[in-house]
Amino acid sequence: MRLGRVCCSLVVLVNLLLPFTGRAGATPLTILPNGDLEIDVAFTTQGSLSCNQGLFGLPPAEACTGSGTNSIVFGSGANTAALTFFGVNAAVSITNGEKVFVPLGVITGSATPGFIFPSIHPQQPLVSLDLLLIQSSPAPGIAETTWTFGLGGGGTQLPLGGPSGSFYFDLPIGAAPPPYDHFRLIYSLDSPFSIPSDGAVLVGAQLGAVPEPTTLLLFGTTMARLGLAPWRRRS
């Protein structure tokens, strides 16, 4: 496997995560001297990957192991690919509800030369990711969703398909000081992505604070921006 290439990619991605890590404030909601509201957000993520064996199971040479853990392996011997999800422990401040980018995790792939993902029914995803977000600041909360990848399998990339849950997390802020009326934190998927058989991808979200009535509208615009609203209507 091309471990050197994957490790180098992961080092670069970890460096991207570092600015968001280890800076949770003692007071999560603060009105600054200029009147702006600063919200200190801290959270961790966990993820487990699962593989779809198809209606009749995959051939032994293409079978997948490790479903339900953070790492799965397709194939055996000289024809394998390992996919692994790495969660984050992150902290970031947002001001007046303005959106900022935050990392949700990293997915790495490490494959032997010439590896191709196995093919299954064209309407079935090959891989799913169960993603859990645990927020500790400004108010505790837990949210989870499931994303699917690689309809029909095949190829060297597994594109994001659709959610069994949603493409955003909706978590509490707590009581905002007057005159601010921000009630919820929304973590919305930054952009569609694919899982590589060999390489690494940073999974990120746009984080913003919104009043409660805005939550549903924000979700709708996020789905439209991702181009995935038609998929939900068909499901």
C-alpha positions in Angstrom: 0.0 0.0 0.0 1.1 3.6 -0.6 1.3 4.4 3.1 3.9 7.1 2.6 1.6 9.1 0.4 -1.4 8.8 2.7 0.7 9.6 5.8 2.0 12.8 4.1 -1.5 13.8 3.2 -2.7 13.2 6.8 0.2 15.3 8.2 -0.9 18.3 6.0 -4.6 17.8 7.1 -3.6 17.6 10.8 -1.8 20.9 10.5 -5.1 22.4 9.2 -6.9 21.1 12.2 -4.5 22.5 14.8 -5.8 26.1 14.7 -9.2 24.9 15.8 -8.0 22.8 18.8 -7.7 23.5 22.5 -9.1 27.0 22.8 -12.4 26.7 24.7 -13.1 29.8 26.8 -14.3 29.8 30.4 -17.3 32.0 29.6 -18.8 30.7 26.3 -21.1 33.7 25.6 -19.3 37.1 25.9 -20.3 40.6 24.9 -17.0 42.2 23.7 -16.1 45.9 24.4 -17.3 46.9 20.9 -20.7 45.3 21.5 -20.1 42.1 19.5 -21.3 38.7 20.8 -18.5 36.1 20.9 -19.6 32.5 21.2 -16.9 29.9 22.2 -17.7 26.5 20.6 -16.0 23.2 21.6 -16.8 19.8 20.2 -15.5 16.4 19.3 -16.5 14.0 16.5 -16.5 10.2 16.2 -17.3 8.2 13.1 -17.8 4.6 12.1 -17.7 3.2 8.6 -19.7 0.3 7.2 -19.7 -1.5 3.9 -22.6 -2.8 1.9 -22.0 -6.4 0.8 -24.7 -6.2 -1.8 -27.8 -8.4 -2.2 -25.8 -11.7 -2.6 -22.6 -10.7 -0.8 -19.3 -9.7 -2.3 -16.9 -12.3 -3.8 -14.3 -13.4 -1.2 -11.5 -11.5 -3.1 -13.5 -8.3 -2.8 -15.2 -8.8 0.6 -15.1 -6.0 3.2 -14.1 -6.4 6.9 -14.4 -4.0 9.9 -17.9 -2.7 9.4 -19.1 -0.7 12.4 -15.6 0.6 13.3 -13.6 3.6 12.2 -11.7 1.5 9.7 -12.8 -0.9 7.0 -10.8 -3.0 4.5 -11.8 -4.1 1.0 -10.2 -7.1 -0.7 -7.3 -9.3 0.4 -3.7 -10.0 -0.5 -2.3 -7.9 -3.3 -5.7 -6.2 -4.0 -6.8 -4.2 -0.9 -7.9 -0.8 0.2 -8.3 0.4 3.8 -10.5 3.4 4.6 -10.2 5.1 8.0 -12.1 7.9 9.7 -10.3 10.2 12.2 -12.4 12.4 14.4 -11.4 15.8 15.8 -11.3 17.6 19.2 -11.9 21.2 18.2 -12.6 24.7 19.6 -13.4 27.9 17.8 -15.0 31.3 18.4 -17.6 32.8 16.3 -18.7 36.5 16.4 -22.3 37.7 15.9 -23.3 34.4 14.4 -21.0 34.8 11.3 -20.1 31.5 9.7 -16.7 30.0 10.1 -15.2 26.8 8.7 -14.7 24.0 11.2 -13.2 20.5 10.6 -15.4 17.4 11.3 -12.8 14.8 10.6 -10.4 13.2 8.0 -11.0 10.1 5.9 -7.9 8.4 4.6 -7.6 5.6 2.0 -4.6 3.4 1.5 -4.7 1.0 -1.5 -2.5 -1.3 -3.5 -1.7 -0.2 -7.0 -4.5 -0.8 -9.5 -7.2 -1.3 -6.8 -10.8 -0.7 -7.9 -13.7 -0.7 -5.5 -16.1 -3.7 -5.9 -19.4 -3.1 -7.9 -22.8 -3.7 -6.4 -26.4 -2.8 -7.4 -26.3 0.7 -9.1 -28.9 2.1 -6.7 -27.1 0.9 -3.5 -24.2 2.8 -1.8 -21.1 0.8 -1.2 -20.0 2.6 2.1 -21.8 4.6 4.8 -20.4 6.8 7.5 -22.2 7.2 10.9 -21.0 10.6 12.2 -21.5 11.7 15.8 -20.9 15.2 17.0 -20.6 15.9 20.8 -20.7 19.5 21.7 -19.5 20.7 25.2 -19.6 24.5 24.7 -21.5 26.8 24.7 -24.1 24.3 25.8 -23.9 20.5 25.8 -25.5 18.6 23.0 -25.2 15.5 20.8 -26.2 15.0 17.2 -25.7 12.3 14.7 -26.3 11.5 11.1 -25.5 8.9 8.4 -24.0 9.7 5.0 -23.7 7.2 2.1 -21.0 7.0 -0.6 -20.4 5.3 -3.9 -23.7 4.3 -5.5 -23.0 1.1 -7.4 -19.4 1.0 -6.3 -16.6 0.7 -8.8 -13.8 3.1 -9.6 -11.2 4.6 -7.3 -13.4 7.3 -5.7 -16.7 6.9 -3.7 -18.7 10.2 -4.2 -21.0 11.4 -1.5 -24.5 10.2 -2.3 -27.2 11.1 0.2 -28.0 11.2 3.9 -30.1 8.8 6.0 -30.2 11.7 8.5 -29.2 15.1 7.2 -26.3 17.2 6.0 -26.3 19.5 9.0 -26.2 19.3 12.8 -28.5 21.5 14.9 -27.3 22.1 18.5 -28.1 24.4 21.4 -26.4 27.7 22.3 -28.0 28.3 25.7 -29.4 31.7 26.8 -27.9 34.5 24.8 -27.4 37.8 26.6 -29.7 40.7 25.4 -30.0 42.1 22.9 -28.9 39.0 21.0 -31.4 36.4 20.0 -29.2 33.6 18.7 -30.6 30.2 19.9 -29.1 27.4 17.8 -25.7 26.5 16.3 -25.9 25.0 12.8 -23.0 22.9 11.5 -23.7 22.5 7.7 -21.6 20.3 5.4 -19.2 22.6 3.6 -19.3 20.9 0.2 -19.8 17.5 -1.3 -16.7 15.2 -1.3 -15.5 11.8 -2.4 -13.7 9.1 -0.4 -10.5 8.2 -2.2 -9.2 4.6 -2.4 -5.7 6.1 -1.9 -5.3 9.5 -0.3 -7.0 11.7 2.2 -10.0 14.1 2.4 -10.8 16.7 5.0 -14.5 16.7 6.0 -15.6 20.2 7.1 -18.6 22.3 7.9 -19.7 25.9 8.0 -20.6 26.8 11.6 -23.0 29.6 12.4 -25.4 30.8 15.1 -29.0 31.5 14.1 -32.4 32.4 15.7 -34.7 29.4 16.1 -37.1 30.3 13.2 -34.2 30.5 10.8 -33.1 26.9 11.3 -35.4 25.3 8.8 -34.6 27.9 6.1 -30.9 27.5 6.6 -31.3 23.8 6.1 -33.2 24.3 2.9 -30.6 26.6 1.4 -27.8 24.3 2.4 -29.4 21.4 0.6 -30.0 23.6 -2.5 -26.3 24.7 -2.5 -25.1 21.1 -2.3 -27.4 20.2 -5.2 -28.9 17.3 -3.1 -32.5 18.5 -2.7 -33.7 16.4 -5.7 -32.2 13.3 -4.1 -34.2 13.8 -1.0 -37.4 14.2 -3.0 -36.8 10.9 -4.8 -36.1 9.0 -1.7 
